[in-house]
Amino acid sequence: MAADLCAIEVAFGLPHKQRLVALEVPSGTTAREAVALADLPHLFPELPRETFDNAPLGIFGQAIRDPARHVVAPGDRVEVYRPLLIDPKVARRERAKRQAGSAD
């Protein structure tokens, strides 16, 4: 039944490659299930499957506290977040040190 389906998108990106997967999922699908249905490991074979299994998720930039229980709504864009490689505060501090050093 078409009324039982919900049109959503799942988004993931790397600095050099981004994908937005349009899906029609059954009503009641959770954000974590939607990510599994998007089959991102197939689209990003250079990453280990675990990258997507427990990644933090959000909807339109708002983090989801419990993706395994958060039911998606029609039109939602589920975003899969990459882990930070460096703390933003540390990165800013390092940049400021480099800039201060080059000003001499």
N, C-alpha and C positions, 0 to 999 in steps of 0.2 A: 504494500500500500504506500503510495507516494506521500500521504499525509503523515506517515510514521517516519519520514526521512527529514533530515536537517542538513541544509547546505552550510558548510564551514570551510575554512582554509587552515592549513598548517604551514608555518613559515620557519625556515632555518637558513642561516647563512654563515659563510666563512668570508674572510676579507676578499677573496678572489672568486667566490661562487655563492650564489643565493638561489633558493628554490621556494616557490609558493605552490603548495599542492591543494587543489580544490577537491573537496570530498562531499559526498552525500552520505551521512552516517545515520544509523537508527536513532530515534529519539531516546534520550537517556544515556547516550554515550558520554563517557568521561573524557576529560582533556588528555589523560594518559593513554586511554584507549584510542583516541583520535590520532595521537602521534604514532602509535603502533600501526594503525590502518594506513597512514601516509607512507609507510615503508621507506623512511629516510635512509636507513643503512644501504639500500639499493641505489639511492641517488647520490650518496656520499660514501663510496666504497673505500676511500682513503682513511676513513675514521672507523674506530672499533665500534661494534654494535652497542656496547655499553654506554657510549657517548649519549645515546638517545633514551636508553632505558630508564635512567634516573635523573635526567637533566632537569633543572628548574624550568618551569613553564609559566607563561603569562597569557593574558588576553588583552590585545591592543595596548601593550606596555604596562599593564598592571599585573604584578606577580600573583600567582595562585598559591595559596597556602597549602592546599591538599589536592594536587592534581588527580589523584586516584579517586577522589570523591566529587570533584567539581564537574557538574554536568554542563556540556556546551549548549549554547543557544544558537538558533539560526543566525547566520551572518558573522559569527565569532571568527576571529583569526587567532588560532593557538600559536604562540611563539615559543620556540625551543631555544633556550639561552645557553650559550657556551660558557664554560667556567672561565673566570678571570685568570689570566696568566700572571698578572701583577696587580697588586692593590693600587687603585687609582691615586691614593694619597702618596704612596711611595713613588709612583711614576711622576707625579707633579713635583715632588721634592727633588728627585734626580734631574728632572728637566731644569728646575730652578738652579741647581748646582752647576749644571753644564753651561747655562746661559750666563751665570755670574762669573764662571771661569773664563768664558770667551770674551767678556767685556773688558778684561784687563789689558 
